[in-house]
Structure formats: C-alpha cells, structure tokens
Amino acid sequence: MDISNVAHSSNWANTADWEQNKNIITQLYAENTLPKVMEIMESQGFKATIRMYRQRIKDWSLDKNHKDKEMKAVVRKHEGRIAKGKASTIRIRGRDIDYRDVVRYWKRKNLSIDAVLALRSLSKTPEAVECFTPLPSPIKTPEVFAVPESIFRTLRDYHRGSLEAGVWRSIGENALVRTTKFSNAEINWAITLFHHCLTYIDLMENNSFEEANCEFSRICATIEKVIHAEDPATFSRLLRLVPFAYSRGEPKIVFDILGHVSAVGGLVLGDQHPFKLVCGWLASLDPVDRRLSEDILGRSTKMIYETFKGILGPLHFTTIYSLLEHFYLVQMSDQNIGNQKLALRNLLNDCETTLGPDDPRTMHVRLRLAWHYLYQREYTAAKEEVQGFVIQNILEAHQINGLEVLAESLYGLNEIHEAFVTLRQAIDLAIREWGVDDTEIQHMMLTLERWMLKQGMPESAAQVREERLRLRDCETDSGAAHTDLSYDPDTEWIEGEL
C-alpha cells in the first residue's frame, strides 16, 4: 500500500486530516494491530493519540471485537438458513466470519449453539451483521485438487482391496473386521498407537518433556507393528489424531508422526503402499491451514465409511464404527455441530429400533453421543446417556468407557469427589480386564493426575503419577499388578486435599 501521500497538519490531526486519511487507516487496520497502524501513520507525520484512533474506529464501524448481540444474530441467521438447506456467507462490519469461530466464541462462554438459540430475542438483526448466499466459487485448476483426490482414491482402493483380497475378514456383523496379517488379532495396534499419541500430547502439554521423550520412543516402536499388522482401523485412528491435536494447539506433533508412518511404511511395505503415500501426502499439508486439513480429513473418513458400507452393509459394526469416526472428526473440527448431534441421535434411534438397546453396536453409538455432549459441555446430558453403563451386564470395554464419560461429566458438573471415584473405578476395571500395559490406562491416569493438580491436591497427584510410572514400566502379569492396585471407594484421599 502506498502511504506516501498521507495528509497531515503540523500539529495533532484535525477533522480534515482524519477524513482525508480514512481509506488508508481503514486498510491498514484491516491487516494490522492498532499500535502498528499508529506507528506507520506517525512515521508519515500523522499525529494522533490512541484515544482519538479508538473514537474514529468506532465512528467508522471498524471495531474488530464482536458483540454478544451480533454473535447471537449470526447463530440465529446461520442455523435458520441451515434448516432450510441454504449455504451462508457471514459478514460483520464488512469482514467475512468463519462460523467455526462463532462456535468457539460461545464455547469460551460455556454456551452451546443450542443454548444460544434458546436465548432467542425479538430484537432486530444488528446492522453490522450480514448473512447471504455465497457466490459460486471460481473454477480451480486441477493442481488444487490433485493431492486430495489422490488421497480419496487411494483410501477407497486400499480398503476395498484389503477386504476383497482377504487381508481383512469379517467374523460377523456384530464384530469389527480383523486383519489376518497379525497372529494375535486381540491386540489392536492402531488403537494402541492412538493412545500413545494422546499420552504424548498430554505430557507435552504438562511440560513433562522427559516422560514425553520416552512416550515418543514407544510411538516409534508401535508404528512398525501398526505397519506390519495393517489393521482396518489404522487410517481412521491416524486421521482422528489431527483434529484432537488442533484442539490442544499441537498440530505439528501429529503431522510429524504421520511423516514417520509414511517413512516406515515405505521401508516395510514399499513406496507405492497407501501407508507411504497417504500419510506422506497428509504430512505435507500446512499445519497452519487448519480449514484445508480438516476438509480433506473429513472427506477421507467419509470415503472410508462409504467403502465399508458398500461392501459390508450399513449395520455391520465396522461400518457403524467408521461412520462414528467421521462424526467425531467433523465434531472436533466444529463443522455443523448441531447437525452432527441430530445425526448421532437419529443413528442411535435407528440402532435401538433395528438392533435393540443392548446390542454392542447400539451401545457404541450411545457412547459416542455421550462424548459429543461432553465436547459441547452438556454434562448433564452426557451423564444421563451413560449412567446405565455402570450397572448393566455389557461388554467390559463399553463399561470402562462409560465410566470414563461419567467421570468427565461429573467433573464438569463440579462433583469432584464423585468424578475421582468414578475415574478410579474405570482405571481399576481396565487394569483387571486389559492388563497393566494397556495404553488407555495411562491416558486415564494422566487425566486423574491433571484433575488433582487443578484441585490443589499435589500429594495425591504425585501418588497417581508414581503408580502410573510403575504401571508403565511393569513387567509382571496383570493379575499380580492389580493385587496391589485395588481401589476401595470408601478410602479417603490424603487428609486435607479434598
């Protein structure tokens, strides 16, 4: 921008100076902070105080801070148009607004979109807010689509080919498809890798760098097992890591892991194998461009679901599982959250009607709906969905995950002691059923440790950490380890800490 023609008087800027420089200041402020604008203008001889700038910004409707009434109007307009099947472009004071930023705005205020809609008022839409149907996008060059289309095509062919060639086999509609390349099909290395990555991100967030380095070594060791096993859930789990990492502000970590999977995949299975190609393409994406990354990931998980549905049918556990993975990714990306909740509720109703309320597939859908409520901070709704899990005769995995959701819900509702007790029950049940070396146990114990620190209970947190490290390094059988780790819900925490 050419600012050499800035008009100014010899003293403080007067009304004429402001009007003559309005366009320059407007353009500068759209791309810079106010102190930077002042610095640039002053270098050209334009003198004004920050109070004078703020008054002009207000008079010219350039304020970048969004108001509650504006954001309520955006939600009302956008959701109303979605219900009518209309796409929307949103502007506030002439600037385009990403609806995901609106969702995050209300999330910071502990309000879901449904809760905002419940605050509906009769006031008119503020003049600063515009909502209209976007113009068709210009035709893009083939290069823009090259990598995404390659990813989708490769994922489709890999999942279809693995089923048709017998590398993966179905043992019934009520169970997940399994790989035939690994002798112990009970060990799901894809899920093991997923939980190692979650633990690594948690440790990095807690500044536990020495532990994080150890966990990264486990990630590297597990990647080779994942490559050799070629579990059907591998890509879904790898893709799921990306939005989780974005939500924790650590996307580069996961893109680095994807790059490592690509490198190992090429060495073990060859340069043309999907592990090499797809993970390499994903790792090459710019972590800063979250919207593009999440769009490609969302379409990838949808492709996986549609492939399984076409071969296995809509009610196969693997088909339902892959659909839920797609819902999860879209939910974590803050894309059409209200629609995702409705879709989950409809899927649950369909499963209850067709399969029955006690079918493992129905239970799995109910768990995912409960996690969705948790993500939206609808803690009471999440609690109600899973309370029956702790008393019903259901699969241990569902009972453990149900206890975990219940604990998170109780903690969100500030029922702190009950949350600690419930999460501890989930940990102990997992130790008993899965063994001390299960990776999900480490993740749950890190959560318990973090909660205790937040509640001002450093000694109890230190005890949990000591136990967690002992479990991590434990080489004895799970039964012997659990003998020392049994938990009495009537046991009191360290005196004075709760």
C-alpha positions in Angstrom: 0.0 0.0 0.0 1.3 3.4 -0.9 1.2 5.7 2.2 3.5 8.4 0.9 0.5 10.7 0.3 -0.7 10.8 4.0 -2.2 14.2 4.6 -1.4 15.8 7.9 -1.2 19.2 9.6 1.8 20.3 11.6 0.1 19.6 15.0 -2.4 16.9 16.1 -4.7 15.5 13.4 -7.8 17.6 12.8 -11.1 16.6 11.3 -10.0 17.2 7.8 -6.9 15.1 8.3 -8.9 12.2 9.5 -11.3 12.3 6.6 -8.5 12.6 4.0 -6.7 9.6 5.5 -9.8 7.4 6.3 -9.2 4.9 3.4 -5.5 4.5 4.3 -6.3 3.9 8.0 -9.1 1.5 7.2 -6.9 -0.6 5.0 -4.0 -0.6 7.5 -6.3 -1.5 10.4 -7.7 -4.5 8.5 -4.3 -6.1 8.4 -2.5 -4.7 11.5 -3.0 -4.1 15.2 -3.9 -0.6 16.3 -0.4 0.2 17.7 1.2 -0.9 14.4 -1.2 1.4 12.5 -0.3 4.3 14.8 3.4 3.6 14.2 3.1 3.6 10.5 0.9 6.7 10.3 3.2 8.6 12.7 6.2 7.7 10.6 4.5 9.7 7.8 3.9 12.7 10.1 0.3 11.9 11.1 0.0 12.6 14.9 -3.0 11.3 17.0 -3.5 9.7 20.4 -4.8 6.2 20.9 -8.0 7.6 22.3 -8.5 9.6 19.1 -7.9 6.5 17.0 -10.4 4.4 19.0 -13.1 7.1 18.6 -12.6 7.1 14.8 -12.6 3.3 14.7 -15.9 3.4 16.5 -17.3 6.1 14.3 -16.2 4.3 11.1 -17.6 0.9 12.4 -14.2 -0.7 12.2 -14.2 -2.3 15.6 -12.8 -5.9 15.5 -14.3 -7.0 18.7 -17.6 -8.9 18.3 -20.6 -8.2 20.5 -22.8 -10.8 22.1 -25.9 -9.4 20.3 -24.0 -9.7 16.9 -22.9 -13.2 17.6 -26.4 -14.2 18.7 -27.8 -12.8 15.4 -25.2 -14.8 13.4 -26.2 -18.0 15.2 -29.9 -17.3 14.6 -29.4 -16.4 10.9 -27.0 -19.3 10.1 -29.0 -22.0 11.9 -32.2 -20.8 10.3 -30.7 -21.0 6.8 -29.1 -24.4 7.5 -32.6 -25.7 8.4 -33.8 -24.5 5.0 -30.8 -26.2 3.3 -29.1 -22.9 2.4 -25.4 -22.2 2.5 -24.3 -18.9 4.1 -21.6 -16.3 4.0 -21.5 -14.2 7.1 -20.0 -10.7 7.5 -19.7 -8.4 10.5 -18.8 -4.8 9.6 -17.8 -5.9 6.1 -15.4 -8.7 7.2 -16.1 -12.4 6.4 -16.6 -14.5 9.5 -15.9 -18.3 9.8 -18.8 -19.9 11.6 -16.4 -22.2 13.4 -15.1 -19.0 15.1 -18.6 -18.2 16.2 -19.0 -21.7 17.7 -15.7 -21.2 19.6 -16.8 -17.7 20.7 -19.8 -19.2 22.5 -17.8 -22.2 23.8 -15.5 -19.8 25.6 -18.6 -18.5 27.3 -19.6 -22.1 28.2 -22.6 -22.0 25.9 -23.5 -24.5 23.2 -25.2 -23.4 19.9 -28.5 -24.9 21.1 -28.2 -22.9 24.3 -27.6 -19.7 22.3 -30.7 -20.4 20.2 -32.7 -20.8 23.4 -31.8 -17.2 24.2 -33.7 -16.1 21.1 -34.9 -12.5 21.3 -37.3 -10.4 19.3 -34.7 -7.7 18.6 -33.7 -6.9 15.0 -30.5 -8.1 13.4 -27.8 -5.6 14.1 -26.9 -3.5 11.0 -23.2 -4.7 11.3 -24.3 -8.3 10.6 -24.9 -9.6 7.0 -25.8 -13.2 6.1 -26.4 -14.2 2.5 -26.0 -17.0 0.0 -22.4 -17.1 -1.2 -21.5 -16.7 -4.9 -20.3 -19.8 -6.7 -16.6 -20.4 -6.3 -14.4 -19.8 -9.3 -13.2 -22.9 -11.2 -9.9 -24.1 -9.6 -7.0 -25.5 -11.5 -6.6 -29.3 -11.5 -3.4 -28.9 -9.4 -5.5 -27.7 -6.4 -7.4 -31.0 -6.4 -4.5 -33.3 -7.2 -3.4 -34.3 -3.7 -6.9 -34.6 -2.1 -8.3 -36.6 -5.0 -5.2 -38.9 -4.8 -5.8 -39.4 -1.1 -9.5 -40.3 -1.5 -8.9 -42.6 -4.4 -6.0 -44.4 -2.6 -8.1 -44.9 0.6 -11.0 -46.3 -1.3 -8.9 -48.7 -3.3 -6.9 -49.8 -0.2 -10.0 -50.5 2.0 -11.9 -52.2 -0.8 -8.9 -54.3 -2.0 -8.0 -55.4 1.6 -11.5 -56.8 2.1 -11.7 -58.4 -1.4 -8.3 -60.0 -1.1 -8.9 -61.5 2.3 -6.3 -59.4 4.1 -9.2 -58.3 6.3 -12.0 -60.6 7.2 -15.4 -60.2 8.8 -16.3 -62.6 11.6 -19.8 -61.4 11.8 -21.9 -58.2 11.7 -21.6 -57.8 15.5 -17.8 -57.5 15.5 -15.1 -55.3 13.9 -13.4 -56.6 10.7 -10.0 -58.0 11.6 -6.6 -58.2 9.9 -5.2 -61.7 9.0 -1.6 -60.4 8.9 -1.1 -60.5 12.7 -1.2 -63.7 14.7 -2.7 -62.0 17.8 -5.9 -60.3 16.5 -6.9 -59.3 20.0 -4.2 -56.6 20.0 -5.3 -53.6 18.1 -2.0 -51.8 17.3 -3.9 -48.9 15.6 -5.7 -48.1 18.9 -2.5 -48.7 20.9 -0.7 -46.1 18.7 -3.6 -43.7 19.1 -3.5 -43.8 22.9 0.3 -43.5 22.9 -0.1 -40.3 20.8 -2.8 -38.9 23.2 -0.5 -39.6 26.2 2.4 -37.9 24.4 0.4 -34.8 23.7 -0.8 -34.7 27.3 2.8 -35.0 28.6 4.0 -32.2 26.3 1.1 -30.0 27.4 2.1 -30.7 31.1 5.7 -29.8 30.3 6.8 -33.4 31.2 9.4 -33.5 28.5 11.5 -36.4 29.8 8.4 -38.6 30.0 7.2 -37.3 26.6 10.5 -38.4 25.1 10.0 -41.9 26.5 6.5 -42.0 25.1 7.7 -40.9 21.7 10.0 -43.9 21.7 7.0 -46.1 22.3 5.2 -44.4 19.4 8.1 -45.1 17.1 8.2 -48.8 18.2 4.4 -49.2 17.8 4.4 -47.6 14.3 6.3 -50.6 12.9 3.8 -53.0 14.5 1.0 -51.0 13.0 2.6 -51.2 9.6 3.0 -54.9 9.8 -0.5 -55.6 11.1 -2.4 -53.4 8.6 -5.4 -53.2 10.9 -8.6 -51.9 9.3 -8.9 -49.1 11.9 -5.4 -47.7 11.2 -6.3 -44.8 8.9 -9.4 -43.8 10.8 -7.4 -43.6 14.0 -4.5 -41.7 12.4 -6.9 -39.2 10.8 -8.7 -38.8 14.2 -5.5 -37.6 15.8 -5.3 -34.5 13.7 -8.3 -32.5 15.0 -7.5 -33.7 18.5 -4.0 -32.2 18.2 -5.5 -29.0 16.7 -7.9 -28.7 19.7 -4.8 -28.9 22.0 -2.7 -26.5 19.9 -0.2 -29.1 18.9 -0.9 -30.0 15.2 2.7 -30.2 14.2 3.3 -33.1 16.5 0.7 -35.3 14.6 1.9 -34.2 11.2 5.5 -35.3 12.3 4.1 -38.6 13.4 2.3 -39.0 10.0 5.6 -38.3 8.3 7.2 -41.0 10.4 4.4 -43.5 9.5 5.0 -42.7 5.8 8.7 -43.3 6.1 8.4 -46.6 7.9 5.6 -47.7 5.6 7.8 -47.1 2.6 10.6 -49.1 4.1 8.5 -52.1 5.2 5.8 -52.3 2.5 7.2 -50.3 -0.4 7.0 -46.8 -1.9 3.6 -47.4 -3.5 1.8 -48.7 -0.4 -1.0 -46.4 0.9 0.8 -46.0 4.3 3.7 -44.4 2.4 1.5 -42.4 0.0 -1.4 -41.2 2.1 0.5 -40.4 5.3 3.1 -38.7 3.2 0.5 -36.5 1.4 -1.1 -35.7 4.8 2.2 -34.9 6.4 3.0 -32.4 3.5 -0.1 -30.3 4.3 0.5 -27.0 6.0 -0.4 -27.4 9.7 -1.3 -23.7 9.8 -4.1 -24.2 7.2 -6.5 -25.9 9.6 -9.5 -25.4 7.4 -8.0 -27.2 4.4 -6.5 -30.0 6.5 -9.9 -30.7 8.3 -11.8 -30.6 5.0 -9.5 -33.2 3.5 -9.7 -35.3 6.6 -13.5 -35.1 6.8 -13.9 -36.2 3.2 -11.3 -39.0 3.8 -13.2 -40.5 6.7 -16.4 -40.2 4.7 -14.8 -42.2 1.9 -13.7 -44.9 4.3 -17.3 -45.2 5.7 -18.9 -45.3 2.2 -16.4 -48.0 1.1 -17.2 -50.2 4.2 -21.0 -49.6 3.8 -20.9 -50.6 0.1 -19.2 -53.9 0.9 -20.3 -54.9 4.4 -23.7 -53.2 4.6 -25.0 -50.3 6.8 -25.4 -52.4 10.0 -22.0 -54.0 10.2 -20.1 -53.0 13.3 -17.2 -51.8 11.1 -19.5 -49.6 9.0 -21.1 -48.0 12.1 -17.7 -47.6 13.7 -16.3 -45.8 10.6 -19.3 -43.5 10.4 -18.8 -42.6 14.1 -15.1 -41.9 13.3 -16.3 -39.5 10.6 -18.8 -37.8 13.0 -16.0 -37.4 15.6 -13.7 -35.7 13.2 -16.4 -33.3 12.0 -17.3 -32.6 15.6 -13.7 -31.8 16.6 -13.5 -29.6 13.6 -16.5 -27.6 14.8 -18.3 -28.2 11.4 -22.1 -28.2 11.7 -22.1 -29.3 15.3 -25.9 -29.1 15.7 -26.3 -31.3 12.6 -23.9 -33.9 13.9 -25.8 -34.2 17.2 -29.0 -34.7 15.3 -27.3 -37.3 13.1 -26.0 -39.2 16.1 -29.4 -39.1 17.8 -31.0 -40.4 14.6 -28.4 -43.2 14.3 -29.0 -44.2 17.9 -32.7 -44.3 17.4 -32.3 -46.4 14.3 -29.9 -48.9 16.1 -32.3 -49.2 19.1 -35.2 -49.9 16.7 -33.3 -52.3 14.4 -30.8 -54.0 16.7 -32.2 -53.4 20.2 -30.9 -51.2 23.0 -28.5 -53.8 24.4 -26.7 -54.6 21.1 -23.0 -53.7 21.3 -23.4 -51.5 18.2 -26.2 -49.6 19.8 -24.1 -49.2 23.0 -21.2 -47.9 20.9 -23.3 -45.3 19.3 -24.7 -44.2 22.7 -21.2 -43.8 24.0 -20.2 -41.6 21.0 -23.3 -39.4 21.6 -22.3 -39.0 25.2 -18.8 -37.9 24.2 -20.4 -35.5 21.8 -22.4 -34.0 24.7 -19.1 -33.8 26.7 -17.4 -31.9 23.9 -20.3 -29.4 23.9 -20.1 -29.1 27.7 -23.6 -30.5 28.0 -22.5 -32.5 31.1 -26.0 -33.5 32.4 -27.0 -34.9 29.0 -23.7 -36.9 28.8 -24.2 -38.2 32.3 -27.7 -39.4 31.6 -26.6 -41.3 28.5 -24.1 -43.4 30.3 -25.4 -43.9 33.9 -26.9 -47.2 32.9 -23.5 -48.5 31.7 -22.2 -49.0 35.2 -24.9 -51.4 36.2 -25.8 -53.2 33.0 -24.2 -56.5 32.0 -22.4 -55.2 29.0 -19.0 -55.5 27.3 -16.2 -54.6 29.6 -14.9 -52.1 27.0 -18.2 -50.2 26.9 -18.5 -50.3 30.7 -14.9 -48.8 31.1 -15.6 -46.1 28.5 -19.0 -45.4 30.1 -17.3 -44.9 33.5 -14.8 -42.6 31.8 -17.5 -40.5 30.3 -19.4 -40.5 33.6 -16.3 -39.3 35.4 -15.7 -36.5 32.9 -19.4 -35.4 33.2 -19.2 -35.4 37.0 -16.1 -33.3 36.9 -17.7 -30.9 34.5 -20.7 -30.6 36.9 -18.2 -29.8 39.7 -19.0 -33.1 41.6 -15.3 -33.5 42.1 -15.1 -36.4 44.6 -17.6 -38.5 42.7 -15.6 -37.8 39.5 -12.3 -39.0 41.1 -14.0 -42.2 42.5 -15.6 -43.0 39.1 -12.5 -42.5 37.0 -10.6 -44.6 39.5 -13.2 -47.4 39.1 -12.7 -47.1 35.3 -8.9 -47.4 35.7 -9.1 -50.4 38.0 -11.6 -52.2 35.8 -9.3 -51.6 32.8 -6.3 -53.0 34.7 -8.3 -56.1 35.6 -9.7 -56.7 32.2 -6.9 -55.4 29.8 -3.7 -55.7 31.9 -1.4 -53.1 33.3 0.3 -52.4 29.9 -2.8 -51.1 28.2 -2.2 -47.7 26.7 -5.7 -46.3 27.5 -4.9 -46.7 31.2 -2.0 -44.3 31.0 -4.2 -41.7 29.4 -6.9 -42.0 32.1 -4.4 -41.8 34.9 -2.9 -38.7 33.3 -6.4 -37.2 33.4 -6.8 -38.1 37.1 -3.4 -36.6 37.8 -4.2 -33.4 36.0 -7.6 -33.1 37.8 -5.9 -33.5 41.2 -3.3 -30.8 40.4 -6.1 -28.4 39.3 -7.9 -29.1 42.6 -4.8 -28.2 44.7 -4.0 -31.8 45.6 -0.3 -32.2 44.7 0.4 -35.1 47.1 -2.5 -37.2 45.7 -1.4 -36.3 42.1 2.1 -37.4 43.0 0.8 -40.8 44.2 -1.1 -41.3 41.0 2.0 -40.3 38.9 4.1 -42.8 40.9 1.6 -45.5 40.3 1.3 -44.6 36.6 5.0 -44.8 36.1 5.1 -48.1 37.9 2.4 -49.5 35.7 4.1 -48.2 32.6 7.3 -50.0 33.4 5.7 -53.0 35.0 6.8 -56.4 33.5 4.7 -58.6 35.8 1.4 -60.2 34.8 -1.7 -58.1 35.1 -3.3 -60.1 37.9 -0.3 -59.7 40.2 0.0 -56.0 39.4 -3.7 -55.4 40.1 -3.5 -57.1 43.5 -1.5 -54.0 44.7 -3.8 -51.5 42.9 -7.3 -52.5 44.1 -9.4 -49.5 45.0 -11.8 -49.1 47.8 -14.3 -46.2 47.0 -14.6 -45.6 50.8 -10.8 -44.9 51.1 -10.2 -41.2 51.8 -7.8 -39.1 49.8 -4.8 -37.7 51.5 -6.0 -35.7 54.5 -6.8 -32.1 53.8 -6.6 -32.4 50.0 -10.3 -32.7 49.2 
